[in-house]
Amino acid sequence: MNGTVVKNQLIFDFAAGTLGYSKSIFASTYLYLNSKASKMSNTFETMLGDKLIENDGINLKNLKFTDCINKAETKVLKNTNDLNPLTNLIGPIENIRWKQVYKGFKEYDPKIDDKDQLKLIKMDPGASVPSHSHGGKEFILVLEGSFNDEYGQYKKGDIQINDQKIKHTPVACDKDGCICLAITERDVIFFGKYGSIFNLFTFIKSFFK
């Protein structure tokens, strides 16, 4: 699942403006951190722009100019001098008040009103997440440090996109740990010795979202 085609689809959907709010934040932060992905996005935008010019004679339906300029839910940027889309939205990462989920693993919920759950994850050096899969897709972008699993090592600016067929056990690097931006479309499904306990915790937690 974590291949070039899947990553390019995310970039293309962002360039086309078809992503939801959470995935747009995720994708724009990815393009900010990864120059190769940014170049690909520029290519897609050029292609889409050319297509739009070719369709110059087609009238738009059910769209007024005010739909494009009046947005009631426009977010106030915390720092207009910061080009990083994520920290522009939530402020410096070093100022985040993390919530500990278990030893070595912390989360931060930026409270994005969207069907996809966007959150930041902080793993201490050497910390791991129990073996798990997902009911839907999982998107992970490394912001600082690195982690590895059964499929490779992921450093700052790298993304991993998993579906329900992928089962993995992420482990943060021993030196710096790892901070990631993550989106889960559905709840995590844990395996192993304590899988049933973690799944029960996830089930109970779902009532408080």
N, C-alpha and C positions, 0 to 999 in steps of 0.2 A: 504493500500500500504506500510505503514511504518512498515513492519514486519521483523522477523528474516530471512526469506527466501530471501527477497530482499536485505538485508544487506549482507548476506552470498554470494549472487550472485556477488555483487560488489567486495567482497574480493577474490572470486574464479577467477573472470575475471582479477583482478590485478595480482594474482599469476600466471595465465596462460599467462600474457603478451598481452592480447587482448584489453586493454583499450587505448583510445586516450590520448594525452598529458595532457589535463586539468583534466580528470578523474583519471589519474595516479598520478598527484600531489595531488588531493583530497584524493584518497585512501591511499597513502603513509603517508600523514599527519594524517589521521584517525588512521592508525596502530601505528604511533608514539605516539599518545595521548591516545590510548585505548589499554590496555594490553590484554584484553580478545579478541579483534579483531585481535591483533598481533599473539596470540597463534593459532587462527583459520587459519590465513594466513600461518603459519608454517606447520600446518596439511595439508592444501591444496597443498603447495609446495612439501611436502614429497610424497603425493599421485601422483602428476603430475610427479615427478621425477621417481617414481617407474614405472609409465606407459611408460615413455620415455625409461627406461632400457628394458622393455618388448618388445619395438619396435626397438630393436637394429639392426635387420636385414633389416629394411626398408630404402631404399635409399631416401635421401632428393632431392626434385626437385626444380629447379629454385632458388637455394640459394648457394651463394659462401661465403667463410669465410670472404671476405672483406666486405660483406653486414653487418656483425655483428660488425666489428671493426672500420669501416670508417663511421662516422656520421657527416655530414656537419653542422647539426643544433644543435650540442652539446652545452648546456648552460654552461656559466662560473659561477661557484659557488661563491657567495660573501664571504662565510665564511666556509672553509673546516673543521673547528673544531666544527661546529654546526651540530648536528644530526637531527635537525628538518628540514624535506624536504622543508617546505614552507619558513621559514626564511632563509634557505640556498640559496633559489632562489631569494627572494625579499629583504632580510635584516630584521633587527629588526622591529617588528610591531609598536613599539613606535615611529619609525622614518617615518612612512607612512604619506604622504601628502593626507589627505582625501578630497573628493569632496562632499560638502553638496548637497543632493537631495531635502530634505525639512527639516524643523525643527526637530531635534532629530535623523535624519537618514542620514548617510554618506556612500559613496562607494569609493572603490579603484580598479581600473582596472590594473592588472599587464601586460596587453598587450600580452596575450598568443595567438599565432597563431594556432588556433584550431577551429573546427566547434562548439564545446561547449563553452559557455561563462563562464569563470571563473572570479570571483570577490570576494573581501572582503567587508563585510558589518559591519558597526558600528552603534549600536543603543544606544542612551543615556538612562540612568535609567528611566524606566516607558514609554519610547517611544513605539509606535506600528506601525505596517504596516496595512493599510486598508484591509478589507476582500478581498481575491483574490484566484484564482486558476491559472493553467498553461496550455499552449498549449501542452507541453511535460513534461518530468520529471524535478523535482527540487531536488537538493541534497544540504543539509545544514549540516555543521559541526561546532559545537561550539568550538571556540578557547579560548575565555575568557568570564567570566560571565555566564549568562544563559538567556533563554527566555521560555515562555510558550504559548500554544495556546489551541484550543479545544481538542487536543489529548494528552496533558501532558506537563511535564516540561523537558527541555533539558539543561544539564549542560556541562561543559568542557569535550570534548572527545566523546560526544553523537552526533549521526547523525540522520537526518530525511530525508526520501526519499518520495516525493509526486508525484502523477501523476495528470492528468487532472480531475480526479474524486474527488480529495481532495480540499476542500475550507477551508481556515483557516485565523486567524487573530493573527499573532505573536505579543507578548508583551514582551519587555525586562524587566528583574528584576529591582525592584526599587532601589536596593543598588548599583550594579556594572554595570548595563547596559549589553551589549552583543556585542562581536565581533565574526563574523562567516565567514567561507569560504563557498561560494555558487557556484553552477553551475545551470544554467537554459538552457534547451535545446531549448525552445521557449519562446516567450514573455509572460509576466504576464497578466492575465485578471482580472481586478478589478470589485468589486461589490459595492453596497450601494449608498449612497447619492451623493458622488463625483466620483463614478466609471467611468462615461463617461468622466470626465475631465482627470483622471489619464490614462485612456486608450488612449485618444487623445495624451497626453504627451508621452506615450510609443510608439505610432505609429510614431510621429514626431522624437523621439529619435532614432528610428531604422534606419533612413536615414543617421545618423552620426556615425554608428558603423564602 
